[in-house]
């Protein structure tokens, strides 16, 4: 079995898992979270949405995160070897950052949220570049946001995001004309709801450092895996599209002859 055949099977299984119906536990968890959200005043939701919106926009459009150039002339196997090493490095960085802020108590733990977000986004930009995509392209930045949503959303929302990501390269004309048209409210709610349970313990005395390190490590690991699967899906979609196009051309030539 070749490398591409192996990861093609992994992508197929990944798709199957995403599109599975939500489990009973998942449904109950979502209902409880929605109930809790309904008690939070709209002003609070608006403030959180605005804060995350500005933070993500700063990350996406800041010069620090747009310096990576697309990597060309590498096989898929070599690209992914580089990417796996980058993910390992980011996991270690995130764990160290989480441990330091966790040891610093409540206020330092609050500071961990934007720091962790920056680490995650920088990793996604690097992964995109190694797969050969130009992160200066607005459409690629939007794809990065979709990867982020896919990794940190409820079962139902992740399925909605996944459907939007399928055949991404054929949907460019359907993308929002402006980054401001992105669904920031859903983005912030899903991201916050997902990490809350994993990160609250980071604010506890004595155990905060250990919890912060492990939580950040696992969150970055999940995001890295989701990113690899997402770009693999695009790779195979484009490959199959080319093969299909060539087959159609050959059929047409035979018919003309």
C-alpha positions in Angstrom: 0.0 0.0 0.0 1.4 3.4 -1.0 1.5 6.4 1.3 -1.3 8.1 -0.6 -3.5 5.0 -0.4 -2.9 4.8 3.3 -3.9 8.4 4.1 -6.8 8.2 1.6 -8.3 5.5 3.8 -7.7 7.7 6.9 -9.5 10.6 5.3 -12.5 8.4 4.3 -12.7 7.2 8.0 -12.4 10.8 9.2 -15.2 11.9 7.0 -17.4 9.0 8.2 -16.8 9.9 11.9 -17.6 13.6 11.3 -20.9 12.8 9.5 -22.1 10.2 12.0 -25.2 11.1 13.9 -24.5 12.9 17.2 -24.5 10.5 20.2 -27.0 10.8 23.0 -24.3 12.2 25.3 -23.4 14.8 22.7 -27.0 15.9 22.3 -27.5 16.2 26.1 -24.2 18.2 26.4 -25.3 20.6 23.6 -28.7 21.2 25.1 -27.2 22.0 28.5 -24.7 24.4 27.0 -27.4 26.1 25.0 -29.5 26.5 28.1 -26.6 28.0 29.9 -26.0 30.4 27.0 -29.6 31.5 27.1 -29.1 32.9 30.6 -26.2 35.0 29.6 -27.2 38.6 28.7 -27.0 39.7 25.1 -24.6 42.5 26.1 -22.1 39.8 27.4 -22.4 37.8 24.2 -21.8 40.9 22.1 -18.8 41.8 24.2 -17.2 38.4 23.9 -18.0 38.2 20.1 -16.4 41.6 19.6 -13.3 40.7 21.6 -12.7 37.4 19.7 -13.6 39.0 16.4 -10.9 41.7 16.8 -8.4 39.2 18.2 -8.8 36.7 15.3 -8.8 39.6 12.7 -5.6 40.8 14.2 -4.1 37.3 14.0 -5.3 36.7 10.4 -4.2 40.1 9.1 -1.2 40.8 11.2 2.1 40.7 9.4 3.5 38.2 11.9 1.3 35.4 10.5 1.6 36.1 6.8 5.3 35.6 6.3 5.2 31.9 5.4 5.7 31.2 1.7 4.1 28.3 0.0 6.4 25.2 -0.1 6.8 23.9 -3.7 8.2 20.8 -5.4 7.7 18.4 -2.5 5.9 15.0 -2.4 2.9 14.7 -0.1 4.8 12.4 2.2 7.7 14.9 2.6 5.3 17.7 3.2 3.5 15.8 5.9 6.8 14.8 7.6 7.6 18.5 7.9 4.1 19.3 9.1 4.1 16.6 11.8 7.3 18.0 13.2 5.9 21.5 13.2 2.8 20.3 15.1 5.0 18.6 17.7 7.0 21.8 18.2 3.8 23.8 18.6 2.4 21.3 21.1 5.5 21.7 23.2 5.3 25.5 23.0 1.6 25.5 23.9 2.2 23.1 26.8 5.0 25.3 28.2 2.9 28.5 27.8 -0.1 26.8 29.5 2.0 25.6 32.4 3.5 29.0 33.0 0.2 30.9 32.9 -1.5 28.1 34.9 1.0 28.4 37.7 0.4 32.2 37.7 -3.1 31.9 39.0 -6.4 33.3 37.8 -5.3 36.4 36.1 -2.4 34.7 34.3 -4.8 32.0 33.2 -7.1 34.5 31.6 -4.1 35.8 29.6 -3.6 32.3 28.3 -6.7 32.4 26.0 -5.3 35.0 23.5 -1.8 33.5 23.8 -3.1 30.0 23.0 -5.2 31.4 20.1 -2.1 33.0 18.6 -0.1 29.8 18.8 -2.9 27.9 17.2 -3.3 30.3 14.3 0.4 30.6 13.7 0.5 26.8 13.4 -2.4 26.7 10.9 -0.6 29.3 8.8 2.5 27.2 8.8 0.6 24.0 7.9 -1.1 25.8 5.0 2.2 27.0 3.6 3.8 23.6 3.8 0.9 22.1 1.9 1.6 24.7 -0.8 -1.2 27.2 -0.2 -0.6 31.0 -0.2 -1.8 32.3 3.1 -1.9 35.8 1.7 -5.0 34.8 -0.2 -8.1 35.8 1.7 -9.8 32.5 0.7 -7.0 30.5 2.3 -7.4 32.5 5.5 -11.1 31.8 5.5 -10.4 28.1 5.1 -8.1 28.3 8.1 -11.0 29.7 10.1 -13.2 26.9 9.0 -10.5 24.4 10.1 -10.5 26.1 13.5 -14.3 25.8 13.7 -14.3 22.2 12.6 -11.8 21.3 15.4 -13.6 23.2 18.2 -17.3 22.9 17.6 -20.2 20.8 18.7 -21.1 17.7 16.6 -23.9 19.5 14.8 -21.9 22.6 14.0 -18.9 20.7 13.0 -21.0 18.9 10.4 -22.3 22.2 9.0 -18.7 23.5 8.8 -17.5 20.3 7.1 -20.2 20.5 4.4 -19.0 24.1 3.7 -15.4 22.8 3.4 -16.1 20.0 1.0 -15.0 20.9 -2.6 -13.6 24.1 -1.2 -11.7 25.0 -4.4 -14.9 24.9 -6.4 -16.8 27.2 -4.1 -14.6 30.3 -4.2 -17.3 32.4 -5.9 -19.7 31.6 -2.9 -17.3 32.9 -0.2 -18.2 36.1 1.7 -17.1 39.3 0.0 -15.7 40.5 3.3 -14.2 39.0 6.5 -16.9 40.9 8.4 -19.5 38.6 7.0 -18.0 35.6 8.8 -20.3 34.2 11.5 -18.4 35.5 14.5 -21.1 34.8 17.0 -21.2 31.1 16.3 -17.4 31.0 16.1 -16.9 32.5 19.6 -19.6 30.5 21.2 -18.4 27.1 19.8 -14.7 27.9 20.6 -15.5 29.1 24.1 -17.9 26.2 24.9 -15.4 23.6 23.7 -12.4 24.8 25.7 -14.3 25.9 28.9 -14.4 22.5 30.5 -10.8 21.7 29.6 -9.4 25.1 30.8 -11.4 26.0 33.9 -9.2 23.8 36.1 -6.2 25.7 34.9 -7.3 28.5 37.2 -7.3 26.3 40.3 -4.3 26.7 42.7 -1.7 24.0 42.9 -2.9 22.0 39.9 -3.2 24.9 37.4 0.2 24.5 35.9 -0.2 20.8 35.1 -3.7 21.2 33.8 -2.8 24.2 31.6 0.1 22.3 30.1 -1.9 19.1 29.3 -5.0 21.0 28.1 -3.0 23.2 25.7 -1.0 20.2 24.4 -4.2 18.2 23.6 -6.0 21.2 22.1 -3.1 21.9 19.7 -2.9 18.2 18.9 -6.6 18.1 18.0 -6.3 21.2 15.8 -3.2 19.9 14.0 -4.8 16.6 13.2 -8.0 18.4 11.9 -5.8 20.7 9.7 -4.0 17.8 8.2 -7.2 15.9 7.4 -8.7 19.0 5.9 -5.8 19.7 3.6 -5.6 16.0 2.7 -9.3 16.2 1.7 -8.5 19.1 -0.6 -5.5 17.3 -2.1 -7.6 14.2 -3.0 -10.5 16.3 -4.3 -8.2 18.2 -6.7 -6.4 15.0 -7.7 -9.7 13.2 -8.5 -11.0 16.3 -10.3 -7.9 16.3 -12.6 -8.2 12.5 -13.3 -11.9 12.9 -14.1 -11.2 15.8 -16.4 -8.5 13.9 -18.2 -10.8 10.9 -18.6 -13.6 13.0 -20.1 -11.1 14.6 -22.5 -9.9 11.1 -23.6 -13.5 10.0 -24.1 -14.2 13.1 -26.2 -11.2 12.5 -28.4 -12.1 8.9 -29.0 -15.6 9.9 -29.9 -14.3 12.5 -32.4 -12.0 10.0 -34.0 
